[in-house]
């Protein structure tokens, strides 16, 4: 488990490398948004999960981008916004 302060800490470079080694190249098996508690969970094929939560009232917490103009953004205060491009909406 690592938080933002841990991730940015100079002495946590080894921890950051461990997380990257565990997740990079793994297949994403699910993405879940827990709206009531404001957590985005990304589950990977190796059994690990990345939980992202918002901890600021002034700044965006995280951004998730996908194909065809999809975006899901944690706005200041923990509210979320999503967008799907007109191109992908017209195919639905």
C-alpha positions as CSV (number, residue, x, y, z in Angstrom):
1,X,0.0,0.0,0.0
2,X,1.3,3.4,-1.0
3,X,-0.3,6.9,-0.7
4,X,0.5,10.0,-2.7
5,X,2.9,11.3,0.0
6,X,4.7,7.9,-0.1
7,X,4.9,7.9,-3.9
8,X,6.5,11.4,-4.0
9,X,8.9,10.7,-1.1
10,X,12.5,10.4,-2.2
11,X,13.2,7.3,-0.1
12,X,10.3,5.4,-1.7
13,X,11.9,5.0,-5.2
14,X,12.3,1.3,-4.5
15,X,8.6,1.0,-3.5
16,X,7.6,2.8,-6.7
17,X,9.7,0.4,-8.7
18,X,8.1,-2.6,-7.0
19,X,4.6,-1.3,-7.8
20,X,5.5,-0.6,-11.4
21,X,7.0,-4.1,-11.8
22,X,3.9,-5.7,-10.4
23,X,1.4,-3.8,-12.6
24,X,3.1,-2.8,-15.9
25,X,2.4,-5.3,-18.6
26,X,-0.5,-7.0,-16.7
27,X,-3.9,-7.3,-18.3
28,X,-6.7,-5.2,-16.7
29,X,-9.5,-7.6,-15.8
30,X,-12.0,-5.0,-14.4
31,X,-12.4,-1.4,-13.6
32,X,-15.0,-0.5,-10.9
33,X,-16.2,2.9,-9.6
34,X,-17.4,2.9,-6.0
35,X,-19.3,6.2,-6.2
36,X,-20.5,6.1,-2.5
37,X,-16.9,6.1,-1.2
38,X,-15.2,7.7,-4.2
39,X,-12.7,4.9,-5.1
40,X,-11.8,3.8,-8.6
41,X,-10.4,0.2,-8.5
42,X,-8.5,-1.3,-11.3
43,X,-8.0,-5.1,-11.0
44,X,-5.1,-6.8,-12.8
45,X,-4.7,-10.4,-14.1
46,X,-2.0,-11.2,-11.5
47,X,-4.4,-10.6,-8.6
48,X,-3.3,-7.1,-7.6
49,X,-5.6,-4.1,-7.6
50,X,-4.9,-0.4,-7.8
51,X,-7.3,1.7,-5.7
52,X,-7.4,5.4,-6.5
53,X,-9.1,7.9,-4.3
54,X,-9.3,11.7,-4.1
55,X,-7.7,13.6,-1.2
56,X,-8.0,17.2,-2.3
57,X,-10.7,19.9,-2.3
58,X,-8.7,22.1,-4.7
59,X,-7.2,19.8,-7.3
60,X,-8.1,17.0,-9.7
61,X,-7.2,13.7,-8.1
62,X,-6.7,11.4,-11.1
63,X,-7.6,11.1,-14.8
64,X,-8.5,8.0,-16.7
65,X,-8.4,8.1,-20.5
66,X,-9.5,5.5,-23.0
67,X,-10.2,5.0,-26.7
68,X,-12.6,7.1,-28.7
69,X,-12.4,10.2,-26.5
70,X,-13.4,8.5,-23.2
71,X,-12.3,10.2,-20.0
72,X,-13.2,9.8,-16.4
73,X,-11.8,12.5,-14.1
74,X,-11.8,12.9,-10.3
75,X,-12.6,16.6,-9.9
76,X,-11.8,18.8,-6.9
77,X,-13.6,17.7,-3.8
78,X,-14.0,14.1,-5.1
79,X,-16.8,14.7,-7.6
80,X,-16.4,12.9,-10.9
81,X,-17.0,13.7,-14.6
82,X,-17.0,11.4,-17.6
83,X,-17.1,12.0,-21.3
84,X,-17.6,9.9,-24.3
85,X,-16.9,11.4,-27.7
86,X,-19.7,12.0,-30.1
87,X,-18.1,9.5,-32.5
88,X,-18.3,6.7,-30.0
89,X,-21.9,7.7,-28.9
90,X,-23.1,7.5,-32.4
91,X,-21.9,3.9,-32.8
92,X,-23.9,2.8,-29.7
